[in-house]
């Protein structure tokens, strides 16, 4: 993030954003790792430069809500799959429903009513 305007660095314009991009390029040219570049950015510009939500208070919701949504979606899919599977087993157990066990009876009934 640009520390002056608060815009993601890729979209930010102006001299401060260009200075920050140059700072990153210099670290990359020195073959620094991604973690080292991030640490240097934080040391130079402060914690807000990484644009990560905080880990307390309202900012904690930015971490919890997506994780909870993924867990709930997984549970919903698992429950839906189990119910779908059970309805398939129940349908196979119902007399008169075409299946491998009922095929001869169905064929006989169809021959009897053949026009």
N, CA and C atoms as an extended XYZ file, in Angstrom:
345
Properties=species:S:1:pos:R:3:atomname:S:1:resname:S:1:resid:I:1 pbc="F F F"
N         0.835       -1.178        0.000 N   UNK     1
C         0.000        0.000        0.000 CA  UNK     1
C         0.884        1.247        0.000 C   UNK     1
N         0.382        2.251       -0.631 N   UNK     2
C         1.056        3.541       -0.567 CA  UNK     2
C         0.764        4.141        0.814 C   UNK     2
N         1.782        4.479        1.581 N   UNK     3
C         1.535        5.001        2.930 CA  UNK     3
C         0.909        6.397        2.939 C   UNK     3
N         0.976        7.108        1.851 N   UNK     4
C         0.422        8.463        1.797 CA  UNK     4
C        -1.067        8.443        1.448 C   UNK     4
N        -1.406        7.779        0.339 N   UNK     5
C        -2.793        7.823       -0.136 CA  UNK     5
C        -3.614        6.592        0.260 C   UNK     5
N        -2.985        5.517        0.744 N   UNK     6
C        -3.718        4.337        1.182 CA  UNK     6
C        -4.257        3.486        0.047 C   UNK     6
N        -3.724        3.659       -1.149 N   UNK     7
C        -4.148        2.914       -2.328 CA  UNK     7
C        -3.151        1.775       -2.553 C   UNK     7
N        -3.621        0.620       -3.051 N   UNK     8
C        -2.652       -0.437       -3.367 CA  UNK     8
C        -1.556        0.104       -4.273 C   UNK     8
N        -0.347       -0.339       -4.031 N   UNK     9
C         0.820        0.218       -4.713 CA  UNK     9
C         0.736        0.076       -6.230 C   UNK     9
N         0.122       -0.988       -6.687 N   UNK    10
C         0.008       -1.194       -8.134 CA  UNK    10
C        -0.858       -0.110       -8.785 C   UNK    10
N        -1.796        0.467       -8.029 N   UNK    11
C        -2.696        1.489       -8.567 CA  UNK    11
C        -2.279        2.908       -8.192 C   UNK    11
N        -1.353        3.026       -7.262 N   UNK    12
C        -0.996        4.345       -6.744 CA  UNK    12
C        -0.091        5.086       -7.718 C   UNK    12
N        -0.285        6.364       -7.771 N   UNK    13
C         0.576        7.225       -8.576 CA  UNK    13
C         1.238        8.246       -7.658 C   UNK    13
N         2.156        8.952       -8.171 N   UNK    14
C         2.792        9.983       -7.368 CA  UNK    14
C         4.201        9.602       -6.949 C   UNK    14
N         4.922       10.572       -6.437 N   UNK    15
C         6.332       10.348       -6.112 CA  UNK    15
C         6.541        9.351       -4.969 C   UNK    15
N         5.676        9.371       -3.955 N   UNK    16
C         5.855        8.440       -2.834 CA  UNK    16
C         5.670        7.000       -3.284 C   UNK    16
N         4.671        6.742       -4.110 N   UNK    17
C         4.439        5.387       -4.621 CA  UNK    17
C         5.610        4.941       -5.487 C   UNK    17
N         6.148        5.848       -6.290 N   UNK    18
C         7.308        5.500       -7.118 CA  UNK    18
C         8.535        5.222       -6.258 C   UNK    18
N         8.712        5.976       -5.184 N   UNK    19
C         9.823        5.719       -4.258 CA  UNK    19
C         9.695        4.337       -3.620 C   UNK    19
N         8.484        3.979       -3.255 N   UNK    20
C         8.262        2.668       -2.644 CA  UNK    20
C         8.522        1.545       -3.650 C   UNK    20
N         8.070        1.725       -4.884 N   UNK    21
C         8.333        0.724       -5.929 CA  UNK    21
C         9.841        0.579       -6.169 C   UNK    21
N        10.549        1.697       -6.185 N   UNK    22
C        12.012        1.670       -6.360 CA  UNK    22
C        12.674        0.956       -5.181 C   UNK    22
N        12.155        1.193       -3.989 N   UNK    23
C        12.658        0.522       -2.785 CA  UNK    23
C        12.529       -0.994       -2.937 C   UNK    23
N        11.384       -1.436       -3.438 N   UNK    24
C        11.151       -2.879       -3.645 CA  UNK    24
C        12.075       -3.409       -4.735 C   UNK    24
N        12.200       -2.672       -5.842 N   UNK    25
C        13.091       -3.108       -6.934 CA  UNK    25
C        14.528       -3.268       -6.458 C   UNK    25
N        14.977       -2.332       -5.640 N   UNK    26
C        16.347       -2.417       -5.111 CA  UNK    26
C        16.538       -3.683       -4.282 C   UNK    26
N        15.558       -4.030       -3.454 N   UNK    27
C        15.654       -5.245       -2.620 CA  UNK    27
C        15.617       -6.496       -3.483 C   UNK    27
N        14.817       -6.470       -4.528 N   UNK    28
C        14.743       -7.621       -5.439 CA  UNK    28
C        16.057       -7.761       -6.198 C   UNK    28
N        16.641       -6.637       -6.626 N   UNK    29
C        17.929       -6.674       -7.319 CA  UNK    29
C        19.042       -7.205       -6.420 C   UNK    29
N        18.880       -7.037       -5.109 N   UNK    30
C        19.843       -7.571       -4.146 CA  UNK    30
C        19.569       -9.040       -3.824 C   UNK    30
N        18.611       -9.650       -4.540 N   UNK    31
C        18.231      -11.062       -4.367 CA  UNK    31
C        17.683      -11.352       -2.978 C   UNK    31
N        16.966      -10.406       -2.413 N   UNK    32
C        16.322      -10.611       -1.114 CA  UNK    32
C        15.086      -11.480       -1.302 C   UNK    32
N        14.760      -12.255       -0.287 N   UNK    33
C        13.558      -13.090       -0.347 CA  UNK    33
C        12.322      -12.223       -0.144 C   UNK    33
N        11.183      -12.786       -0.431 N   UNK    34
C         9.924      -12.063       -0.280 CA  UNK    34
C         9.729      -11.625        1.175 C   UNK    34
N        10.068      -12.504        2.110 N   UNK    35
C         9.929      -12.175        3.527 CA  UNK    35
C        10.875      -11.033        3.918 C   UNK    35
N        12.095      -11.060        3.371 N   UNK    36
C        13.053       -9.980        3.660 CA  UNK    36
C        12.578       -8.648        3.097 C   UNK    36
N        11.997       -8.674        1.904 N   UNK    37
C        11.479       -7.441        1.298 CA  UNK    37
C        10.337       -6.893        2.143 C   UNK    37
N         9.435       -7.790        2.586 N   UNK    38
C         8.323       -7.340        3.424 CA  UNK    38
C         8.834       -6.752        4.731 C   UNK    38
N         9.804       -7.405        5.338 N   UNK    39
C        10.357       -6.897        6.596 CA  UNK    39
C        11.009       -5.524        6.385 C   UNK    39
N        11.712       -5.350        5.281 N   UNK    40
C        12.334       -4.057        4.987 CA  UNK    40
C        11.272       -2.988        4.745 C   UNK    40
N        10.201       -3.345        4.067 N   UNK    41
C         9.105       -2.389        3.839 CA  UNK    41
C         8.488       -1.954        5.158 C   UNK    41
N         8.235       -2.911        6.050 N   UNK    42
C         7.649       -2.576        7.349 CA  UNK    42
C         8.602       -1.698        8.145 C   UNK    42
N         9.889       -2.016        8.110 N   UNK    43
C        10.864       -1.203        8.841 CA  UNK    43
C        10.938        0.218        8.285 C   UNK    43
N        10.796        0.354        6.975 N   UNK    44
C        10.918        1.675        6.341 CA  UNK    44
C         9.623        2.488        6.411 C   UNK    44
N         8.461        1.822        6.169 N   UNK    45
C         7.202        2.563        6.012 CA  UNK    45
C         6.157        2.276        7.087 C   UNK    45
N         6.355        1.275        7.923 N   UNK    46
C         5.389        0.949        8.968 CA  UNK    46
C         4.526       -0.251        8.608 C   UNK    46
N         3.748       -0.729        9.576 N   UNK    47
C         2.934       -1.947        9.406 CA  UNK    47
C         1.838       -1.804        8.352 C   UNK    47
N         1.303       -0.606        8.173 N   UNK    48
C         0.181       -0.421        7.243 CA  UNK    48
C         0.566       -0.645        5.787 C   UNK    48
N         1.847       -0.672        5.482 N   UNK    49
C         2.295       -0.829        4.101 CA  UNK    49
C         1.919       -2.205        3.538 C   UNK    49
N         1.760       -3.210        4.405 N   UNK    50
C         1.429       -4.561        3.928 CA  UNK    50
C        -0.065       -4.764        3.698 C   UNK    50
N        -0.887       -3.844        4.172 N   UNK    51
C        -2.337       -3.898        3.968 CA  UNK    51
C        -2.954       -5.177        4.512 C   UNK    51
N        -2.449       -5.652        5.635 N   UNK    52
C        -3.033       -6.823        6.281 CA  UNK    52
C        -3.972       -6.357        7.380 C   UNK    52
N        -5.108       -7.028        7.536 N   UNK    53
C        -6.001       -6.651        8.627 CA  UNK    53
C        -5.357       -6.982        9.970 C   UNK    53
N        -5.762       -6.271       10.992 N   UNK    54
C        -5.234       -6.512       12.332 CA  UNK    54
C        -5.703       -7.851       12.885 C   UNK    54
N        -5.163       -8.216       14.022 N   UNK    55
C        -5.513       -9.498       14.621 CA  UNK    55
C        -6.297       -9.317       15.912 C   UNK    55
N        -6.942       -8.176       16.074 N   UNK    56
C        -7.783       -7.967       17.245 CA  UNK    56
C        -8.937       -7.048       16.872 C   UNK    56
N        -9.945       -7.071       17.702 N   UNK    57
C       -11.096       -6.212       17.497 CA  UNK    57
C       -11.850       -6.519       16.209 C   UNK    57
N       -12.366       -5.483       15.583 N   UNK    58
C       -13.165       -5.654       14.368 CA  UNK    58
C       -12.345       -6.246       13.228 C   UNK    58
N       -11.062       -5.920       13.162 N   UNK    59
C       -10.209       -6.435       12.084 CA  UNK    59
C       -10.097       -7.952       12.113 C   UNK    59
N       -10.301       -8.546       13.277 N   UNK    60
C       -10.241      -10.002       13.392 CA  UNK    60
C       -11.316      -10.663       12.530 C   UNK    60
N       -12.414       -9.964       12.296 N   UNK    61
C       -13.490      -10.502       11.452 CA  UNK    61
C       -13.014      -10.729       10.019 C   UNK    61
N       -12.045       -9.967        9.562 N   UNK    62
C       -11.513      -10.157        8.207 CA  UNK    62
C       -10.811      -11.499        8.072 C   UNK    62
N       -10.382      -12.070        9.163 N   UNK    63
C        -9.761      -13.399        9.138 CA  UNK    63
C       -10.799      -14.483        9.421 C   UNK    63
N       -11.724      -14.220       10.349 N   UNK    64
C       -12.657      -15.258       10.810 CA  UNK    64
C       -13.792      -15.500        9.823 C   UNK    64
N       -14.379      -14.453        9.280 N   UNK    65
C       -15.556      -14.608        8.419 CA  UNK    65
C       -15.266      -15.462        7.180 C   UNK    65
N       -14.209      -15.228        6.422 N   UNK    66
C       -13.955      -16.106        5.270 CA  UNK    66
C       -13.684      -17.555        5.673 C   UNK    66
N       -12.945      -17.747        6.761 N   UNK    67
C       -12.663      -19.116        7.213 CA  UNK    67
C       -13.953      -19.812        7.639 C   UNK    67
N       -14.801      -19.105        8.373 N   UNK    68
C       -16.075      -19.680        8.800 CA  UNK    68
C       -16.961      -19.975        7.588 C   UNK    68
N       -16.941      -19.106        6.595 N   UNK    69
C       -17.729      -19.347        5.384 CA  UNK    69
C       -17.283      -20.597        4.651 C   UNK    69
N       -15.987      -20.810        4.576 N   UNK    70
C       -15.468      -22.008        3.905 CA  UNK    70
C       -15.871      -23.260        4.677 C   UNK    70
N       -15.757      -23.214        6.005 N   UNK    71
C       -16.141      -24.371        6.819 CA  UNK    71
C       -17.631      -24.654        6.679 C   UNK    71
N       -18.459      -23.625        6.745 N   UNK    72
C       -19.907      -23.816        6.615 CA  UNK    72
C       -20.286      -24.339        5.225 C   UNK    72
N       -19.634      -23.846        4.191 N   UNK    73
C       -19.919      -24.344        2.841 CA  UNK    73
C       -19.538      -25.816        2.719 C   UNK    73
N       -18.415      -26.207        3.313 N   UNK    74
C       -18.003      -27.606        3.297 CA  UNK    74
C       -18.994      -28.489        4.029 C   UNK    74
N       -19.467      -28.021        5.187 N   UNK    75
C       -20.477      -28.785        5.927 CA  UNK    75
C       -21.777      -28.910        5.130 C   UNK    75
N       -22.187      -27.828        4.501 N   UNK    76
C       -23.417      -27.873        3.704 CA  UNK    76
C       -23.275      -28.856        2.549 C   UNK    76
N       -22.130      -28.871        1.902 N   UNK    77
C       -21.913      -29.831        0.810 CA  UNK    77
C       -21.914      -31.263        1.324 C   UNK    77
N       -21.284      -31.498        2.478 N   UNK    78
C       -21.248      -32.848        3.037 CA  UNK    78
C       -22.640      -33.315        3.422 C   UNK    78
N       -23.415      -32.454        4.071 N   UNK    79
C       -24.783      -32.823        4.458 CA  UNK    79
C       -25.636      -33.050        3.222 C   UNK    79
N       -25.503      -32.195        2.229 N   UNK    80
C       -26.267      -32.376        0.987 CA  UNK    80
C       -25.908      -33.678        0.290 C   UNK    80
N       -24.627      -34.021        0.260 N   UNK    81
C       -24.205      -35.273       -0.380 CA  UNK    81
C       -24.754      -36.479        0.363 C   UNK    81
N       -24.746      -36.426        1.693 N   UNK    82
C       -25.296      -37.540        2.472 CA  UNK    82
C       -26.793      -37.696        2.244 C   UNK    82
N       -27.511      -36.592        2.224 N   UNK    83
C       -28.963      -36.669        1.979 CA  UNK    83
C       -29.261      -37.176        0.570 C   UNK    83
N       -28.497      -36.710       -0.398 N   UNK    84
C       -28.703      -37.153       -1.776 CA  UNK    84
C       -28.444      -38.650       -1.888 C   UNK    84
N       -27.420      -39.122       -1.222 N   UNK    85
C       -27.088      -40.543       -1.261 CA  UNK    85
C       -28.182      -41.365       -0.592 C   UNK    85
N       -28.709      -40.881        0.537 N   UNK    86
C       -29.772      -41.612        1.240 CA  UNK    86
C       -31.049      -41.666        0.419 C   UNK    86
N       -31.380      -40.608       -0.295 N   UNK    87
C       -32.598      -40.658       -1.108 CA  UNK    87
C       -32.430      -41.658       -2.240 C   UNK    87
N       -31.235      -41.819       -2.760 N   UNK    88
C       -30.981      -42.815       -3.794 CA  UNK    88
C       -31.155      -44.223       -3.253 C   UNK    88
N       -30.694      -44.481       -2.002 N   UNK    89
C       -30.861      -45.790       -1.387 CA  UNK    89
C       -32.328      -46.050       -1.108 C   UNK    89
N       -33.060      -45.047       -0.660 N   UNK    90
C       -34.476      -45.218       -0.367 CA  UNK    90
C       -35.258      -45.486       -1.639 C   UNK    90
N       -34.912      -44.845       -2.726 N   UNK    91
C       -35.601      -45.050       -3.994 CA  UNK    91
C       -35.385      -46.468       -4.495 C   UNK    91
N       -34.190      -47.005       -4.304 N   UNK    92
C       -33.909      -48.372       -4.738 CA  UNK    92
C       -34.685      -49.393       -3.919 C   UNK    92
N       -35.017      -49.051       -2.666 N   UNK    93
C       -35.723      -49.992       -1.803 CA  UNK    93
C       -37.231      -49.959       -2.007 C   UNK    93
N       -37.764      -48.982       -2.718 N   UNK    94
C       -39.208      -48.860       -2.917 CA  UNK    94
C       -39.660      -49.865       -3.968 C   UNK    94
N       -40.677      -50.702       -3.626 N   UNK    95
C       -41.172      -51.650       -4.625 CA  UNK    95
C       -41.833      -50.915       -5.789 C   UNK    95
N       -41.657      -51.454       -6.957 N   UNK    96
C       -42.268      -50.884       -8.139 CA  UNK    96
C       -41.397      -49.876       -8.852 C   UNK    96
N       -40.279      -49.523       -8.281 N   UNK    97
C       -39.371      -48.599       -8.934 CA  UNK    97
C       -38.416      -49.420       -9.781 C   UNK    97
N       -38.249      -49.027      -11.018 N   UNK    98
C       -37.403      -49.786      -11.939 CA  UNK    98
C       -35.978      -49.824      -11.421 C   UNK    98
N       -35.430      -50.989      -11.421 N   UNK    99
C       -34.059      -51.203      -10.998 CA  UNK    99
C       -33.658      -52.588      -11.476 C   UNK    99
N       -32.475      -53.016      -11.155 N   UNK   100
C       -32.015      -54.326      -11.602 CA  UNK   100
C       -32.895      -55.449      -11.061 C   UNK   100
N       -33.334      -55.343       -9.800 N   UNK   101
C       -34.145      -56.410       -9.207 CA  UNK   101
C       -35.547      -56.436       -9.794 C   UNK   101
N       -36.070      -55.331      -10.231 N   UNK   102
C       -37.439      -55.249      -10.740 CA  UNK   102
C       -37.533      -55.338      -12.265 C   UNK   102
N       -36.432      -55.465      -12.944 N   UNK   103
C       -36.439      -55.451      -14.402 CA  UNK   103
C       -37.298      -56.559      -15.015 C   UNK   103
N       -37.243      -57.821      -14.542 N   UNK   104
C       -38.103      -58.848      -15.157 CA  UNK   104
C       -39.585      -58.542      -14.990 C   UNK   104
N       -39.993      -58.059      -13.810 N   UNK   105
C       -41.404      -57.724      -13.597 CA  UNK   105
C       -41.839      -56.589      -14.513 C   UNK   105
N       -40.999      -55.614      -14.664 N   UNK   106
C       -41.318      -54.481      -15.530 CA  UNK   106
C       -41.452      -54.930      -16.975 C   UNK   106
N       -40.533      -55.773      -17.432 N   UNK   107
C       -40.615      -56.279      -18.805 CA  UNK   107
C       -41.895      -57.072      -19.023 C   UNK   107
N       -42.281      -57.891      -18.043 N   UNK   108
C       -43.514      -58.676      -18.167 CA  UNK   108
C       -44.726      -57.760      -18.229 C   UNK   108
N       -44.759      -56.743      -17.394 N   UNK   109
C       -45.878      -55.797      -17.419 CA  UNK   109
C       -45.951      -55.059      -18.746 C   UNK   109
N       -44.815      -54.668      -19.285 N   UNK   110
C       -44.807      -53.959      -20.560 CA  UNK   110
C       -45.283      -54.859      -21.702 C   UNK   110
N       -44.914      -56.138      -21.688 N   UNK   111
C       -45.384      -57.068      -22.736 CA  UNK   111
C       -46.900      -57.279      -22.638 C   UNK   111
N       -47.408      -57.317      -21.431 N   UNK   112
C       -48.822      -57.539      -21.225 CA  UNK   112
C       -49.670      -56.374      -21.752 C   UNK   112
N       -49.142      -55.177      -21.695 N   UNK   113
C       -49.883      -54.008      -22.132 CA  UNK   113
C       -49.420      -53.500      -23.484 C   UNK   113
N       -48.725      -54.335      -24.217 N   UNK   114
C       -48.229      -53.944      -25.516 CA  UNK   114
C       -49.410      -53.804      -26.488 C   UNK   114
N       -49.500      -52.710      -27.152 N   UNK   115
C       -50.621      -52.498      -28.072 CA  UNK   115
C       -50.179      -52.950      -29.388 C   UNK   115
